[in-house]
């Protein structure tokens, strides 16, 4: 999702509502906890090279190399 797509979706909502992340991703799920609700902590831009590891999971190397792209990260926490 790009920033403009996120803004378009958020503009349709009440601006006074709290925002949380939600995932049912099987990598986070356990027998006792099938989903997670995460609190958004911080939004920033960083330079990173995005790749996939041997398990095809997204990986990032944060640096300022010529191959790096500027991306937006949203830091989340399960403790709120």
N, C-alpha and C positions, 0 to 999 in steps of 0.2 A: 504494500500500500504506500502511496506517496502522500506527502504532507497535504497537497490540495484535496486528495480524496478523503483524508481524515477530517479536514476542516469542513468539507461539504457535508459529511455525515454528522459531525458534531453541531453544525449550525442549525440542524433540524430539531435539536434537543433543547430542553430548558437549561439555560446557562448556569443555573444555581445548583444543578445536580452534581453529586460526587461521581467521580470516574474511577472504575476499577478494571483490572484485567481479569479475564476468566479463561481457563484452559481445561480441556478434557484430554489433552495430549497423553497418549499411552506411556510416554517416557516419564511422565510425572505421576501418573496414576498408580495407586497401590490398592491392595485388596480392601483396606480400611478407608481409603480416600480416593474416590473416583474423579474428583475435580478439585481445582485450586482457584481461589479468588485472591488476586494480588493487588496491592495498593500501588498506585503510581507515585513515585518519589521525585523524579527529576527528569527533565527533557533537555537534551543537548545535542550539538553536532560534533562529530569526531571524524578523523580520517582513518580509514580502515581498508584492508584488503580482505574481501570475503571469499571463502573457499568452502569446500565440503571435505570432511575427514573420511577415513576409511569406512565408516559406518553411514556415510552420506548425511551426517549431521552438519548443520551450518557452523562454521568456525570463522573467527575473525582475528586478524593481526592488526593491532592499532599502531599505526605509524604514519609518517609523512612521506613515504617513498613515492616515486612517480606513478607507480601502479595503484596507489591508494585512491579511493573515492571518498567524498564527503557523504556521510550518512547521518541520519537522526537516530539517536538511541533514547529509549525510555527506560529508566531504571525502575524496577518494581521490587516490592518486598512482600513476603507473606506475613510479616509482623506489623500490624497496624492497630 
